[in-house]
Amino acid sequence: MGGFQQKDICSCLLGAKEGGWTCCSHTCCWEGGRLQLLGLSIATLSTVTHYGLHFTLISNISLESNSYRVIHHAAFYFGICLSMTLILAALLSSAATVQESQCLTAMDGADLKKVAWPCSCRLANRVKFNSFSRAACSPSRLLASLWTIHGFFCFALAFCGLIPAACWRYTHGTEVENSMMDVYDLVYEEVRRNASSFRRHELTAIHEAFLCCGKRSPFGDTANVERKTCPSGQMHDVGQDCLREIQDFLKKHMDFVSMLLGITIGFTVYGMILTSFLWFSIHFSSNLDRKGKYTLRER
């Protein structure tokens, strides 16, 4: 019965890690990178929504009694906090994975140095880490475990914030739309009653932003308002319903927000599962430690 060669020894030492831990570490690192991109996407969308021309214009015009201004600011701060939480969770889980991977790699290197060439060996059970290597890696494993716990709670915090946001989106989906159209109705009717009102410039700005001109009013007599407030480039669109344009614009935006919410919820659940598996792998390190010893004999 021939013994293992040096390449077989390397396979013995690294084989157990390749089965479970390496798969987990690669998955966690890849997940962390995608979560950081997702967090940056949410931060970008929140910034565009808050400082974009269409939303900022309606927010500045809306009255204090209108709910749009509150929703406008709340959505921005929620998006920024959510993106920071996701990025922090991704960084913590990735750092914990790298920390534990380096520890395992160092242990493997220490065990490989104990094998002499051209001797061959017979594997009695598994490779046992020496006490010095375990003691040296204990602080690293403790740090990796703490980072994993914090990463899990960041994912859980994001999940707890996303579920109410998704529920609000589907139960109050028309509230944002109605509040924006209420602002336009208010401005339009004030200008219709008083053409010299300061609201005339605001109505003109809305027409320019949404590329529309006027609305269908049951009171009639809208042509005079549209001639004074529609830009010259949109005069051929006189009679085009601005309420419909606002509704279509907001529907596209909210559909994108809903899709991003669904993706984020999926990734947070996936992140909680991975960080849980990572923590159990570190905490119950006895399942990863290769116990036993090599029995060396000359060929």
ZADO-1210 file (C-alpha; in nm, 4 decimals, padded with zeros to 6 digits):
<atoms>
<atom x="00.0000" y="00.0000" z="00.0000" code="MET" pos="1"/>
<atom x="00.1689" y="00.3151" z="-00.1101" code="GLY" pos="2"/>
<atom x="00.1535" y="00.6353" z="00.0887" code="GLY" pos="3"/>
<atom x="00.0306" y="00.9789" z="-00.0093" code="PHE" pos="4"/>
<atom x="00.2515" y="01.1984" z="-00.2220" code="GLN" pos="5"/>
<atom x="00.3089" y="01.5684" z="-00.1447" code="GLN" pos="6"/>
<atom x="00.0298" y="01.6785" z="-00.3756" code="LYS" pos="7"/>
<atom x="-00.2007" y="01.4327" z="-00.2001" code="ASP" pos="8"/>
<atom x="-00.1040" y="01.5864" z="00.1345" code="ILE" pos="9"/>
<atom x="-00.1981" y="01.9281" z="00.0044" code="CYS" pos="10"/>
<atom x="-00.5306" y="01.7883" z="-00.1080" code="SER" pos="11"/>
<atom x="-00.5826" y="01.6362" z="00.2368" code="CYS" pos="12"/>
<atom x="-00.5093" y="01.9628" z="00.4130" code="LEU" pos="13"/>
<atom x="-00.7157" y="02.1813" z="00.1859" code="LEU" pos="14"/>
<atom x="-00.9944" y="01.9408" z="00.0914" code="GLY" pos="15"/>
<atom x="-01.2154" y="01.9923" z="00.3956" code="ALA" pos="16"/>
<atom x="-01.1974" y="02.3664" z="00.3556" code="LYS" pos="17"/>
<atom x="-01.2852" y="02.3511" z="-00.0114" code="GLU" pos="18"/>
<atom x="-01.6021" y="02.1549" z="00.0612" code="GLY" pos="19"/>
<atom x="-01.7902" y="02.3938" z="00.2845" code="GLY" pos="20"/>
<atom x="-01.5960" y="02.6907" z="00.4109" code="TRP" pos="21"/>
<atom x="-01.4525" y="02.8115" z="00.0810" code="THR" pos="22"/>
<atom x="-01.7968" y="02.7943" z="-00.0782" code="CYS" pos="23"/>
<atom x="-01.9397" y="02.9980" z="00.2106" code="CYS" pos="24"/>
<atom x="-01.6574" y="03.2546" z="00.2019" code="SER" pos="25"/>
<atom x="-01.6789" y="03.3071" z="-00.1743" code="HIS" pos="26"/>
<atom x="-02.0571" y="03.3378" z="-00.1556" code="THR" pos="27"/>
<atom x="-02.0412" y="03.5878" z="00.1334" code="CYS" pos="28"/>
<atom x="-01.7817" y="03.8023" z="-00.0434" code="CYS" pos="29"/>
<atom x="-01.9804" y="03.7999" z="-00.3685" code="TRP" pos="30"/>
<atom x="-02.2990" y="03.8759" z="-00.1771" code="GLU" pos="31"/>
<atom x="-02.1235" y="04.1627" z="00.0005" code="GLY" pos="32"/>
<atom x="-02.0185" y="04.3214" z="-00.3282" code="GLY" pos="33"/>
<atom x="-02.3674" y="04.3019" z="-00.4736" code="ARG" pos="34"/>
<atom x="-02.5181" y="04.4422" z="-00.1531" code="LEU" pos="35"/>
<atom x="-02.2844" y="04.7403" z="-00.1664" code="GLN" pos="36"/>
<atom x="-02.3948" y="04.8086" z="-00.5240" code="LEU" pos="37"/>
<atom x="-02.7563" y="04.7718" z="-00.4144" code="LEU" pos="38"/>
<atom x="-02.7006" y="05.0155" z="-00.1266" code="GLY" pos="39"/>
<atom x="-02.5430" y="05.2677" z="-00.3623" code="LEU" pos="40"/>
<atom x="-02.8375" y="05.2269" z="-00.6018" code="SER" pos="41"/>
<atom x="-03.0844" y="05.2991" z="-00.3226" code="ILE" pos="42"/>
<atom x="-02.8850" y="05.6054" z="-00.2133" code="ALA" pos="43"/>
<atom x="-02.8761" y="05.7302" z="-00.5741" code="THR" pos="44"/>
<atom x="-03.2507" y="05.6790" z="-00.6196" code="LEU" pos="45"/>
<atom x="-03.3240" y="05.8551" z="-00.2901" code="SER" pos="46"/>
<atom x="-03.1070" y="06.1514" z="-00.3891" code="THR" pos="47"/>
<atom x="-03.2631" y="06.1771" z="-00.7355" code="VAL" pos="48"/>
<atom x="-03.6119" y="06.1570" z="-00.5842" code="THR" pos="49"/>
<atom x="-03.5368" y="06.4250" z="-00.3265" code="HIS" pos="50"/>
<atom x="-03.3437" y="06.6691" z="-00.5451" code="TYR" pos="51"/>
<atom x="-03.4982" y="06.5890" z="-00.8841" code="GLY" pos="52"/>
<atom x="-03.6718" y="06.8743" z="-01.0651" code="LEU" pos="53"/>
<atom x="-04.0206" y="06.7205" z="-01.0750" code="HIS" pos="54"/>
<atom x="-04.0361" y="06.6198" z="-00.7091" code="PHE" pos="55"/>
<atom x="-03.8621" y="06.9306" z="-00.5737" code="THR" pos="56"/>
<atom x="-04.0935" y="07.1591" z="-00.7700" code="LEU" pos="57"/>
<atom x="-04.4100" y="06.9954" z="-00.6348" code="ILE" pos="58"/>
<atom x="-04.2681" y="06.9869" z="-00.2813" code="SER" pos="59"/>
<atom x="-04.1856" y="07.3590" z="-00.2838" code="ASN" pos="60"/>
<atom x="-04.5287" y="07.4523" z="-00.4176" code="ILE" pos="61"/>
<atom x="-04.7335" y="07.2253" z="-00.1898" code="SER" pos="62"/>
<atom x="-04.9085" y="07.3686" z="00.1133" code="LEU" pos="63"/>
<atom x="-04.8335" y="07.2699" z="00.4701" code="GLU" pos="64"/>
<atom x="-05.1655" y="07.0865" z="00.4874" code="SER" pos="65"/>
<atom x="-05.0680" y="06.8704" z="00.1900" code="ASN" pos="66"/>
<atom x="-04.9067" y="06.5361" z="00.2854" code="SER" pos="67"/>
<atom x="-04.6691" y="06.5315" z="-00.0095" code="TYR" pos="68"/>
<atom x="-04.3966" y="06.7371" z="00.1572" code="ARG" pos="69"/>
<atom x="-04.3838" y="06.5004" z="00.4564" code="VAL" pos="70"/>
<atom x="-04.3707" y="06.1956" z="00.2278" code="ILE" pos="71"/>
<atom x="-04.1037" y="06.3611" z="00.0151" code="HIS" pos="72"/>
<atom x="-03.8647" y="06.4155" z="00.3079" code="HIS" pos="73"/>
<atom x="-03.9462" y="06.0860" z="00.4808" code="ALA" pos="74"/>
<atom x="-03.8692" y="05.8851" z="00.1653" code="ALA" pos="75"/>
<atom x="-03.5299" y="06.0536" z="00.1295" code="PHE" pos="76"/>
<atom x="-03.4161" y="05.9916" z="00.4877" code="TYR" pos="77"/>
<atom x="-03.5473" y="05.6345" z="00.4831" code="PHE" pos="78"/>
<atom x="-03.3604" y="05.5591" z="00.1614" code="GLY" pos="79"/>
<atom x="-03.0327" y="05.7047" z="00.2891" code="ILE" pos="80"/>
<atom x="-03.0557" y="05.5161" z="00.6204" code="CYS" pos="81"/>
<atom x="-03.1427" y="05.1937" z="00.4389" code="LEU" pos="82"/>
<atom x="-02.8510" y="05.2261" z="00.1975" code="SER" pos="83"/>
<atom x="-02.6044" y="05.2959" z="00.4806" code="MET" pos="84"/>
<atom x="-02.7350" y="04.9942" z="00.6755" code="THR" pos="85"/>
<atom x="-02.6976" y="04.7636" z="00.3750" code="LEU" pos="86"/>
<atom x="-02.3475" y="04.8874" z="00.2956" code="ILE" pos="87"/>
<atom x="-02.2429" y="04.8466" z="00.6606" code="LEU" pos="88"/>
<atom x="-02.3877" y="04.4934" z="00.6713" code="ALA" pos="89"/>
<atom x="-02.2031" y="04.4016" z="00.3515" code="ALA" pos="90"/>
<atom x="-01.8733" y="04.5398" z="00.4818" code="LEU" pos="91"/>
<atom x="-01.9054" y="04.3612" z="00.8172" code="LEU" pos="92"/>
<atom x="-01.9932" y="04.0237" z="00.6663" code="SER" pos="93"/>
<atom x="-01.7164" y="04.0509" z="00.4070" code="SER" pos="94"/>
<atom x="-01.4609" y="04.1525" z="00.6712" code="ALA" pos="95"/>
<atom x="-01.5623" y="03.8586" z="00.8911" code="ALA" pos="96"/>
<atom x="-01.5285" y="03.6201" z="00.5980" code="THR" pos="97"/>
<atom x="-01.1836" y="03.7490" z="00.5040" code="VAL" pos="98"/>
<atom x="-01.0704" y="03.7385" z="00.8674" code="GLN" pos="99"/>
<atom x="-01.1711" y="03.3734" z="00.9118" code="GLU" pos="100"/>
<atom x="-01.0323" y="03.2757" z="00.5706" code="SER" pos="101"/>
<atom x="-00.6928" y="03.4208" z="00.6584" code="GLN" pos="102"/>
<atom x="-00.6963" y="03.2332" z="00.9876" code="CYS" pos="103"/>
<atom x="-00.7729" y="02.9019" z="00.8177" code="LEU" pos="104"/>
<atom x="-00.5110" y="02.9673" z="00.5503" code="THR" pos="105"/>
<atom x="-00.2482" y="03.0389" z="00.8177" code="ALA" pos="106"/>
<atom x="-00.3370" y="02.7150" z="00.9987" code="MET" pos="107"/>
<atom x="-00.3120" y="02.5166" z="00.6788" code="ASP" pos="108"/>
<atom x="00.0289" y="02.6670" z="00.6103" code="GLY" pos="109"/>
<atom x="00.1498" y="02.5748" z="00.9572" code="ALA" pos="110"/>
<atom x="00.0415" y="02.2137" z="00.9106" code="ASP" pos="111"/>
<atom x="00.1986" y="02.1873" z="00.5665" code="LEU" pos="112"/>
<atom x="00.5383" y="02.2794" z="00.7071" code="LYS" pos="113"/>
<atom x="00.5264" y="01.9706" z="00.9298" code="LYS" pos="114"/>
<atom x="00.5254" y="01.7369" z="00.6282" code="VAL" pos="115"/>
<atom x="00.8647" y="01.6255" z="00.5018" code="ALA" pos="116"/>
<atom x="00.9513" y="01.5348" z="00.1441" code="TRP" pos="117"/>
<atom x="01.0117" y="01.2660" z="00.0116" code="PRO" pos="118"/>
<atom x="00.8362" y="01.0941" z="00.3011" code="CYS" pos="119"/>
<atom x="00.4830" y="00.9717" z="00.2471" code="SER" pos="120"/>
<atom x="00.2109" y="00.9550" z="00.5045" code="CYS" pos="121"/>
<atom x="-00.1008" y="00.7653" z="00.5952" code="ARG" pos="122"/>
<atom x="-00.3991" y="00.9729" z="00.7117" code="LEU" pos="123"/>
<atom x="-00.5290" y="00.8083" z="01.0304" code="ALA" pos="124"/>
<atom x="-00.8268" y="01.0390" z="01.0753" code="ASN" pos="125"/>
<atom x="-00.8028" y="01.4118" z="00.9981" code="ARG" pos="126"/>
<atom x="-00.5371" y="01.6759" z="01.0380" code="VAL" pos="127"/>
<atom x="-00.5245" y="01.8145" z="01.3897" code="LYS" pos="128"/>
<atom x="-00.4352" y="02.1830" z="01.4282" code="PHE" pos="129"/>
<atom x="-00.1613" y="02.2315" z="01.6798" code="ASN" pos="130"/>
<atom x="-00.2441" y="02.4228" z="01.9964" code="SER" pos="131"/>
<atom x="-00.0231" y="02.7161" z="01.8992" code="PHE" pos="132"/>
<atom x="-00.2135" y="02.7764" z="01.5754" code="SER" pos="133"/>
<atom x="-00.5496" y="02.7571" z="01.7505" code="ARG" pos="134"/>
<atom x="-00.4373" y="02.9984" z="02.0216" code="ALA" pos="135"/>
<atom x="-00.3021" y="03.2403" z="01.7616" code="ALA" pos="136"/>
<atom x="-00.6300" y="03.2366" z="01.5703" code="CYS" pos="137"/>
<atom x="-00.8603" y="03.2689" z="01.8698" code="SER" pos="138"/>
<atom x="-00.8613" y="03.6535" z="01.8707" code="PRO" pos="139"/>
<atom x="-00.9179" y="03.6577" z="01.4940" code="SER" pos="140"/>
<atom x="-01.2085" y="03.4184" z="01.5227" code="ARG" pos="141"/>
<atom x="-01.3589" y="03.6207" z="01.8064" code="LEU" pos="142"/>
<atom x="-01.3334" y="03.9366" z="01.5966" code="LEU" pos="143"/>
<atom x="-01.4829" y="03.7606" z="01.2940" code="ALA" pos="144"/>
<atom x="-01.7683" y="03.6300" z="01.5104" code="SER" pos="145"/>
<atom x="-01.8445" y="03.9798" z="01.6430" code="LEU" pos="146"/>
<atom x="-01.8419" y="04.1256" z="01.2919" code="TRP" pos="147"/>
<atom x="-02.0753" y="03.8500" z="01.1737" code="THR" pos="148"/>
<atom x="-02.3207" y="03.9178" z="01.4569" code="ILE" pos="149"/>
<atom x="-02.3229" y="04.2901" z="01.3813" code="HIS" pos="150"/>
<atom x="-02.3688" y="04.2171" z="01.0108" code="GLY" pos="151"/>
<atom x="-02.6654" y="03.9913" z="01.0860" code="PHE" pos="152"/>
<atom x="-02.8329" y="04.2587" z="01.3001" code="PHE" pos="153"/>
<atom x="-02.7760" y="04.5171" z="01.0243" code="CYS" pos="154"/>
<atom x="-02.9540" y="04.2855" z="00.7799" code="PHE" pos="155"/>
<atom x="-03.2318" y="04.2271" z="01.0323" code="ALA" pos="156"/>
<atom x="-03.2688" y="04.6019" z="01.0909" code="LEU" pos="157"/>
<atom x="-03.2928" y="04.6655" z="00.7171" code="ALA" pos="158"/>
<atom x="-03.5494" y="04.3856" z="00.6830" code="PHE" pos="159"/>
<atom x="-03.7609" y="04.5292" z="00.9664" code="CYS" pos="160"/>
<atom x="-03.7628" y="04.8656" z="00.7900" code="GLY" pos="161"/>
<atom x="-03.8327" y="04.7247" z="00.4437" code="LEU" pos="162"/>
<atom x="-04.1418" y="04.5243" z="00.5370" code="ILE" pos="163"/>
<atom x="-04.3404" y="04.8285" z="00.6680" code="PRO" pos="164"/>
<atom x="-04.2208" y="05.0324" z="00.3685" code="ALA" pos="165"/>
<atom x="-04.3425" y="04.7671" z="00.1246" code="ALA" pos="166"/>
<atom x="-04.6759" y="04.7403" z="00.3080" code="CYS" pos="167"/>
<atom x="-04.7187" y="05.1184" z="00.3008" code="TRP" pos="168"/>
<atom x="-04.6374" y="05.1208" z="-00.0702" code="ARG" pos="169"/>
<atom x="-04.9204" y="04.8802" z="-00.1509" code="TYR" pos="170"/>
<atom x="-05.1763" y="05.0111" z="00.0992" code="THR" pos="171"/>
<atom x="-05.1152" y="05.3836" z="00.0378" code="HIS" pos="172"/>
<atom x="-04.9954" y="05.3613" z="-00.3207" code="GLY" pos="173"/>
<atom x="-05.2316" y="05.6336" z="-00.4440" code="THR" pos="174"/>
<atom x="-05.1568" y="05.8811" z="-00.1647" code="GLU" pos="175"/>
<atom x="-04.8446" y="06.0211" z="-00.3316" code="VAL" pos="176"/>
<atom x="-05.0207" y="06.0397" z="-00.6673" code="GLU" pos="177"/>
<atom x="-05.3252" y="06.2155" z="-00.5230" code="ASN" pos="178"/>
<atom x="-05.1177" y="06.4655" z="-00.3255" code="SER" pos="179"/>
<atom x="-04.9163" y="06.5631" z="-00.6343" code="MET" pos="180"/>
<atom x="-05.2287" y="06.6106" z="-00.8455" code="MET" pos="181"/>
<atom x="-05.3890" y="06.8092" z="-00.5642" code="ASP" pos="182"/>
<atom x="-05.0964" y="07.0522" z="-00.5795" code="VAL" pos="183"/>
<atom x="-05.1457" y="07.0990" z="-00.9539" code="TYR" pos="184"/>
<atom x="-05.5207" y="07.1431" z="-00.9141" code="ASP" pos="185"/>
<atom x="-05.4685" y="07.4060" z="-00.6454" code="LEU" pos="186"/>
<atom x="-05.2216" y="07.6087" z="-00.8497" code="VAL" pos="187"/>
<atom x="-05.4252" y="07.5787" z="-01.1705" code="TYR" pos="188"/>
<atom x="-05.7514" y="07.6903" z="-01.0129" code="GLU" pos="189"/>
<atom x="-05.5865" y="07.9885" z="-00.8416" code="GLU" pos="190"/>
<atom x="-05.4381" y="08.1023" z="-01.1714" code="VAL" pos="191"/>
<atom x="-05.7717" y="08.0504" z="-01.3475" code="ARG" pos="192"/>
<atom x="-05.9484" y="08.2712" z="-01.0927" code="ARG" pos="193"/>
<atom x="-05.6743" y="08.5338" z="-01.0838" code="ASN" pos="194"/>
<atom x="-05.4393" y="08.5495" z="-01.3813" code="ALA" pos="195"/>
<atom x="-05.2086" y="08.7945" z="-01.2046" code="SER" pos="196"/>
<atom x="-05.1563" y="08.5582" z="-00.9107" code="SER" pos="197"/>
<atom x="-04.8008" y="08.4701" z="-00.8082" code="PHE" pos="198"/>
<atom x="-04.9032" y="08.1104" z="-00.8736" code="ARG" pos="199"/>
<atom x="-04.8806" y="08.1818" z="-01.2459" code="ARG" pos="200"/>
<atom x="-04.5016" y="08.1347" z="-01.2462" code="HIS" pos="201"/>
<atom x="-04.5377" y="07.8120" z="-01.0501" code="GLU" pos="202"/>
<atom x="-04.7892" y="07.6762" z="-01.2995" code="LEU" pos="203"/>
<atom x="-04.5578" y="07.7678" z="-01.5858" code="THR" pos="204"/>
<atom x="-04.2725" y="07.5828" z="-01.4138" code="ALA" pos="205"/>
<atom x="-04.4897" y="07.2712" z="-01.3760" code="ILE" pos="206"/>
<atom x="-04.5800" y="07.2802" z="-01.7450" code="HIS" pos="207"/>
<atom x="-04.2148" y="07.3084" z="-01.8391" code="GLU" pos="208"/>
<atom x="-04.1076" y="07.0264" z="-01.6064" code="ALA" pos="209"/>
<atom x="-04.3734" y="06.7744" z="-01.7110" code="PHE" pos="210"/>
<atom x="-04.3866" y="06.8854" z="-02.0768" code="LEU" pos="211"/>
<atom x="-04.7618" y="06.9296" z="-02.0728" code="CYS" pos="212"/>
<atom x="-05.0090" y="07.2101" z="-02.1100" code="CYS" pos="213"/>
<atom x="-05.3294" y="07.2599" z="-01.9141" code="GLY" pos="214"/>
<atom x="-05.5931" y="07.0146" z="-01.8069" code="LYS" pos="215"/>
<atom x="-05.9520" y="06.9224" z="-01.8786" code="ARG" pos="216"/>
<atom x="-06.1584" y="07.1323" z="-01.6396" code="SER" pos="217"/>
<atom x="-06.5348" y="07.0986" z="-01.5824" code="PRO" pos="218"/>
<atom x="-06.5530" y="07.4764" z="-01.5374" code="PHE" pos="219"/>
<atom x="-06.4372" y="07.5471" z="-01.8911" code="GLY" pos="220"/>
<atom x="-06.2573" y="07.8698" z="-01.9863" code="ASP" pos="221"/>
<atom x="-05.9100" y="07.7140" z="-01.9694" code="THR" pos="222"/>
<atom x="-05.7697" y="07.8406" z="-02.2992" code="ALA" pos="223"/>
<atom x="-05.6788" y="08.1777" z="-02.1491" code="ASN" pos="224"/>
<atom x="-05.4852" y="08.0140" z="-01.8655" code="VAL" pos="225"/>
<atom x="-05.3001" y="07.7831" z="-02.1007" code="GLU" pos="226"/>
<atom x="-05.1982" y="08.0632" z="-02.3360" code="ARG" pos="227"/>
<atom x="-05.0420" y="08.2520" z="-02.0450" code="LYS" pos="228"/>
<atom x="-04.8745" y="07.9631" z="-01.8647" code="THR" pos="229"/>
<atom x="-04.7727" y="07.7129" z="-02.1356" code="CYS" pos="230"/>
<atom x="-04.4247" y="07.7601" z="-02.2840" code="PRO" pos="231"/>
<atom x="-04.4114" y="07.8439" z="-02.6520" code="SER" pos="232"/>
<atom x="-04.2709" y="07.4999" z="-02.7279" code="GLY" pos="233"/>
<atom x="-04.5742" y="07.3305" z="-02.5721" code="GLN" pos="234"/>
<atom x="-04.8435" y="07.5514" z="-02.7237" code="MET" pos="235"/>
<atom x="-04.9225" y="07.2808" z="-02.9789" code="HIS" pos="236"/>
<atom x="-05.0065" y="07.0551" z="-02.6797" code="ASP" pos="237"/>
<atom x="-05.2798" y="07.2834" z="-02.5510" code="VAL" pos="238"/>
<atom x="-05.5518" y="07.0729" z="-02.3966" code="GLY" pos="239"/>
<atom x="-05.3150" y="06.7895" z="-02.3086" code="GLN" pos="240"/>
<atom x="-05.4067" y="06.6777" z="-01.9582" code="ASP" pos="241"/>
<atom x="-05.1206" y="06.7554" z="-01.7170" code="CYS" pos="242"/>
<atom x="-05.2865" y="06.5440" z="-01.4509" code="LEU" pos="243"/>
<atom x="-05.2478" y="06.2430" z="-01.6792" code="ARG" pos="244"/>
<atom x="-04.8840" y="06.3288" z="-01.7427" code="GLU" pos="245"/>
<atom x="-04.8142" y="06.3566" z="-01.3696" code="ILE" pos="246"/>
<atom x="-04.9911" y="06.0273" z="-01.3092" code="GLN" pos="247"/>
<atom x="-04.7942" y="05.8452" z="-01.5804" code="ASP" pos="248"/>
<atom x="-04.4623" y="05.9888" z="-01.4632" code="PHE" pos="249"/>
<atom x="-04.5244" y="05.8916" z="-01.1038" code="LEU" pos="250"/>
<atom x="-04.6448" y="05.5417" z="-01.1987" code="LYS" pos="251"/>
<atom x="-04.3165" y="05.4671" z="-01.3771" code="LYS" pos="252"/>
<atom x="-04.1172" y="05.5950" z="-01.0815" code="HIS" pos="253"/>
<atom x="-04.3164" y="05.4008" z="-00.8234" code="MET" pos="254"/>
<atom x="-04.2962" y="05.0805" z="-01.0293" code="ASP" pos="255"/>
<atom x="-03.9184" y="05.1119" z="-01.0217" code="PHE" pos="256"/>
<atom x="-03.9264" y="05.1765" z="-00.6457" code="VAL" pos="257"/>
<atom x="-04.1448" y="04.8685" z="-00.5924" code="SER" pos="258"/>
<atom x="-03.9061" y="04.6524" z="-00.7939" code="MET" pos="259"/>
<atom x="-03.6081" y="04.7810" z="-00.5958" code="LEU" pos="260"/>
<atom x="-03.7916" y="04.7156" z="-00.2687" code="LEU" pos="261"/>
<atom x="-03.8590" y="04.3558" z="-00.3693" code="GLY" pos="262"/>
<atom x="-03.4973" y="04.2962" z="-00.4708" code="ILE" pos="263"/>
<atom x="-03.3704" y="04.4504" z="-00.1485" code="THR" pos="264"/>
<atom x="-03.5998" y="04.2353" z="00.0677" code="ILE" pos="265"/>
<atom x="-03.4739" y="03.9251" z="-00.1108" code="GLY" pos="266"/>
<atom x="-03.1112" y="04.0214" z="-00.0602" code="PHE" pos="267"/>
<atom x="-03.1598" y="04.1029" z="00.3082" code="THR" pos="268"/>
<atom x="-03.3171" y="03.7603" z="00.3706" code="VAL" pos="269"/>
<atom x="-03.0332" y="03.5978" z="00.1766" code="TYR" pos="270"/>
<atom x="-02.7804" y="03.8005" z="00.3756" code="GLY" pos="271"/>
<atom x="-02.9330" y="03.6955" z="00.7087" code="MET" pos="272"/>
<atom x="-02.9135" y="03.3292" z="00.6063" code="ILE" pos="273"/>
<atom x="-02.5500" y="03.3580" z="00.4952" code="LEU" pos="274"/>
<atom x="-02.4348" y="03.5481" z="00.8041" code="THR" pos="275"/>
<atom x="-02.6144" y="03.2949" z="01.0254" code="SER" pos="276"/>
<atom x="-02.4335" y="03.0102" z="00.8521" code="PHE" pos="277"/>
<atom x="-02.1071" y="03.2012" z="00.8779" code="LEU" pos="278"/>
<atom x="-02.1508" y="03.2598" z="01.2510" code="TRP" pos="279"/>
<atom x="-02.2341" y="02.8958" z="01.3205" code="PHE" pos="280"/>
<atom x="-01.9315" y="02.7895" z="01.1159" code="SER" pos="281"/>
<atom x="-01.7039" y="03.0119" z="01.3241" code="ILE" pos="282"/>
<atom x="-01.8690" y="02.9458" z="01.6604" code="HIS" pos="283"/>
<atom x="-01.8765" y="02.5708" z="01.6251" code="PHE" pos="284"/>
<atom x="-01.5228" y="02.5616" z="01.4940" code="SER" pos="285"/>
<atom x="-01.4823" y="02.2097" z="01.6254" code="SER" pos="286"/>
<atom x="-01.6781" y="02.1008" z="01.3187" code="ASN" pos="287"/>
<atom x="-01.4180" y="02.2660" z="01.0969" code="LEU" pos="288"/>
<atom x="-01.1077" y="02.1665" z="01.2922" code="ASP" pos="289"/>
<atom x="-00.9508" y="01.8605" z="01.1377" code="ARG" pos="290"/>
<atom x="-00.8830" y="01.6252" z="01.4243" code="LYS" pos="291"/>
<atom x="-00.6391" y="01.3350" z="01.4260" code="GLY" pos="292"/>
<atom x="-00.2776" y="01.3188" z="01.3209" code="LYS" pos="293"/>
<atom x="-00.0463" y="01.2096" z="01.0489" code="TYR" pos="294"/>
<atom x="00.1430" y="00.8836" z="01.0864" code="THR" pos="295"/>
<atom x="00.4712" y="00.9183" z="00.9031" code="LEU" pos="296"/>
<atom x="00.6596" y="00.6192" z="00.7694" code="ARG" pos="297"/>
<atom x="00.9398" y="00.5909" z="00.5197" code="GLU" pos="298"/>
<atom x="00.8812" y="00.4337" z="00.1821" code="ARG" pos="299"/>
</atoms>
